[in-house]
Amino acid sequence: MSQHEVLLAQPRGFCAGVDRAIEIVERALKQFGAPIYVRHEIVHNRTVVEDLRSKGAIFIDDLADVPAGATLVFSAHGVSRAVRDEADRRGFHVFDATCPLVTKVHVEVAKMRAAGMEIIMVGHKGHPEVEGTMGQVDDHIYLVETTADVATLKVRNPDKLAYVTQTTLSVDDAAEVLAALKARFPSIAEPKKADICYATQNRQDAVRVMAPQVDLVLVIGSQTSSNSNRLREVAEKLGVPARLIDSADDLDPAWLDGRTRVGVTAGASAPEHLVQDLITRLRQAGAVSVRTLSGVEENVSFPLPKGLSGGVSGAGTVNPGGVKPAV
């Protein structure tokens, strides 16, 4: 058993968009009864999805799997116009749990294309947020992931370009790609405000503060979670070993051998009870103290869709404070 101290990142865990999305599904279940159909995983966290499934949520990727007259929720990642139009045609009772900060990017894309711009999206291929955002327009939107993609990109008119980004990217990685875009296309137009969301930025900043003080970082989050993977990468780029785990059950005690300080954080889709479970497991494995680092406090909430009982989601309850969303 290795004695060690545990440092907790601040902020960590649920963001306002995730809180809102989960609350939409839970209120829909309570108000309309099971089953409630959800297009894609509501958020990328195994524990959250399994909990909602146990309450009567059915997660689907194809609207053909939704029966007529059913209640359907769009996930926090957003959907394309084609999915939205199909849901309208089939007459589903729809509640949109798209994060408002993702919706902001959707609006940007529509305005840019309406202005005759070709659009470059910086993001990860296959991620549902990227698919939903690129699906807001019919054509002339291109995806780049790396600076190498920028170098080989072909566009029709370099003087009529604009860009947007996925909201959950690594701030550092995005900066590299955006620098390459601006170097190759000096007149490229940018969003009025950065697309990477406040919660992604804050959690990455918190890891940057924590990582130099520890010799192992544990990130609670699912492998499918973009923002959780980025937290692991931030620590690794600072030279600190980091592990991404779904829960305390994934902790390998061998990772703690020789460690004197262990840092813990959680992705924006990971509930706080998973952090507390991990702390319990770390105490059993020799943690002698647990200390929360100082950091930005968040107090952000988003309104719920019309038609659900109540009006504002209970976001920001773990870390109350005064950060405003980047909208």
N, C-alpha and C positions, 0 to 999 in steps of 0.2 A: 504494500500500500504506500503510495507516494503522497507525502504531505505537500499541499499546495494552497495558494490563495486564488480565489475566483474574482475576476473583474467583470462587471456587467456593463455593456455598452448602453449609452443613452443618447438618442432614443433607439428603440428596437421594436420589433413585432408589428402588430396591426397598424395600418394607416387608415385614413378616413374613407378612402375608396373601397377598401376591403371590408371594413366595418359595415358600410352602407350596403354592399352587395350581399353579405351574409344576412343582414337584417331584412333585406327585401325578400329573400327566400323564406326565412323563418316566419315573417309576417304573412306572406302569401299562404304558407302551409296552415297557419293558425286561422286565417280569415276565410280561405276557400277549401281547406282540407286537402289531404293527400289524394292522388299524387300531384305534385307540381313538377313540370318538366323544365329542365335547365339546359340551354344550348351551350355545350362545352362545360368543363369544370368551372364552377362559379368563381373560384380563385385557385391558384396552383398550390394547394396544400392537401396532402393525403388525409390528414386527421380531420380537417374541416369538411372535406367532401364525404368521408365515411360517416361523420356525424349527421350531416344533412340527409345522406342517403337513408340512414336508419330512421329518420323522422318522416320519410316519404318523398324525398326529392329523387327524381329520375334524371340522370345526366345523359344527354344524347348529343351526337355530332351532326345528325341528319334530321331535318324537320319532317322527313317522311316517317320517322319513328314516333311522331307526336299525333295522337288521335284528334279527330275533329272536336272543336269546342273546348280543348284543354287550355289550362293556364300555362304560359311559357315565360321563362325568365331568360333574358340575354345576360351572359356572364360579364364580369367586370372588365374583360379585355376588349369588349365591343364586337360588333359584327359588321359585315359588308352591307352595302345597300341591297344587294341581291337577296341576302338572307332576310333582311327587314321587309323587303317587298313580298317575298314568299310568305312570310308570317302574316302579313296584311291580307294577302289573297286568300289564305286558308282560314282566316277568321279567328285566329287564336286570341286569347285574352293575354296580352303581352305586358310584362313589366320589364323595363330596361334598367339593368344593373350596371351598365357601362360606367366606369369611373368618369366623373365629370372632367377630369384632366385629360383623359383619352378623348372624350367628346370634343374638347377644345382643339385637339389635333385634327379630328375629323372635319371640324368647321374650317380650320385653316386650309386643309387640302382642297375642300370644295371651293373656297374663295380663290385660292391660287389657280386652280384649273379654270375657273370661270373667267379669270383675268388673262387666260391664254398662256399660262406658264406651264412648262414641263416641270415635273416634281421629282425630286430625289428623296427617297426615304432611307434613313440610316437606321438599321435594325437587324434582327436575327431572322433569317429565312425560316418559314414554317411556324413562327410564333403566332398565336391567334390574334394578338394585338396588331401585329404587322399585317396579317391577312385582312383584318377588319378595316384598318386604316387605308391600305392600298385599294380596298374594295369600295371606297367612297367615290371613286371616279372610274370612268370606263377605259381610259387609255393614257399613255404618256406619263406614267409614274414608274420609277425605276428603283430597285432595292440595291443598296450597297451595305456591306458588312465591314469591310476592311479598306485600308488605304490602297491595297492592290486592286480592289474592285473599282475604286475611283480612277485609277490609272488607265483601266481598260474600258471605262464607261463610254458609250456612244449616245449622243443626244442630237436632236435636230437643230436646235438653235441655242448656242451657249449663252446668248444674251437674254434669253427668256427662261431662266431657270430659278427654281426655289427649292428649299429643302425643309423637311420636318424630321423628327427623330422619334423612335420608340421611347416611351416614358420611363422604362426601367433599365436603360443602358448603364454601363460603367461610365461615370462622368469623364474619367481620364481617357478611356478608349474612344468615346464619342468625340472628345476634343481633338484627338489625333486625326480621326476621319474627317471632321469638319475643317480642320486646318488644311488637309489635302484637297478637299472640295474647293475651298476658297482660293487656294493656290492655283488650281487648274481652271477654275471658273470665277474669276475675280468679281464679276457682276452678279453672282448668285444672290438671290433674295433670301432672307432668313425670317423666322417667325418673330412676331413682336416681342414675345417672351419665350424663354427657353422651354422646350417641350419636356425635358427630363423633370420628373415631378419632385416636389419638395421633399416627399418622404424618401424617395430613392437617394436624393442628394444628402439628406440628413443622416441616413443610416450608413452611407458610405463614409461620410465625414467622421461619424462616431467610431467606425472601425479604424480609420486613419489615426485617430487619437489613441485608441486602445492598443492597437497592434504593437507599437514599439515598447509597450510596458509589459508584454506577456511573451511566453515562448510557445504558446499554442492557442489558436483561435478555433472555437467551435461555433458553427453557424447552424441554427435550427431552421430548416426549410426543406422543401421537397426538391428532388432533382429537376423537376419540370419548371421550377420557379426561377424566372430570369433574374429578378432582383436579389434572390438568395444566392444564386451562383455568383453574381457580381460581388457580393460581400466577401465570399471566399476568395475571389480573385484579388480583391483589394488587399487583403491580408497577405496573400502569397507574393504579390508584387512588392510588398514591403519586407520581404524576406522571412516572414513568419509562417510556419506550417499551419494549415487550416483544413478543417474537415466540415463537410456539409452533411448534416444528419437530420432525419425526419423526426426523431424523438430520442429520449434518454435510452430507449432499448437498443439503439444503434451504437451507443458509446462502447468503445473497446478500451478496457482498463489499461492495456499495453500502451495506448497513446499517452498516458499520463506519466509513464516512467521517466524519471529525471526532470519532470516539469516542476517549476516552483510557482509559476503564475499561469493561470488559464483564463483566457478571455472568452466571454459568451455573448453572442448577439442572436438576433432572429430576423428573418426576412419579413417583409411587409404583409405577407399572407399567413404568417405563423402565429397562433394564439399564445398568449402569455403563460397559460397553464403548462405548456410544453417547456418553457424556460424554467418554471418552478420545479417541474419534474426532473429536469436535468440537474438543477442545483441540488436537489435531494440525492440524486445518484452520485454527484461529485462529492458531496459530504460523506456518503458511504464509502467513497473511494479515497478519502483522505483530505478533503478540503477543510482547512482550519478556519477560514474566514471568507466572507462574501461581501464585496464592496461595489456599489453602483457608482460609476464615474459621472462626473458632471457633464452636461451636454444640453443641446437645444431641447426645449420642452414644446410639445405640440398640443394645440387645442383647435383642431379643424373639424368641421362637420359639414355634411352635404345633405340637402333636402331629399326626402324619399319621393318616389313617383306618386302622382295623383292616383287615388283609388286604393291606397293602402292606409290602414288605420295609423294615425300619428302623422308627423310631418317632417321631422329631422332625425337622422340617424344618430345613435349615441357614439360618435367617433371620438378618438383622442382621450378615452377615459383612463388609459394606462399612464399616459404622460401628459397631464393637463398643463397648459401654458399658453403661449401667445403667438406661435408661428402661423402665418397666413399662407393659404395655398397659392401656388404660382398660377393664378388665372387672370 
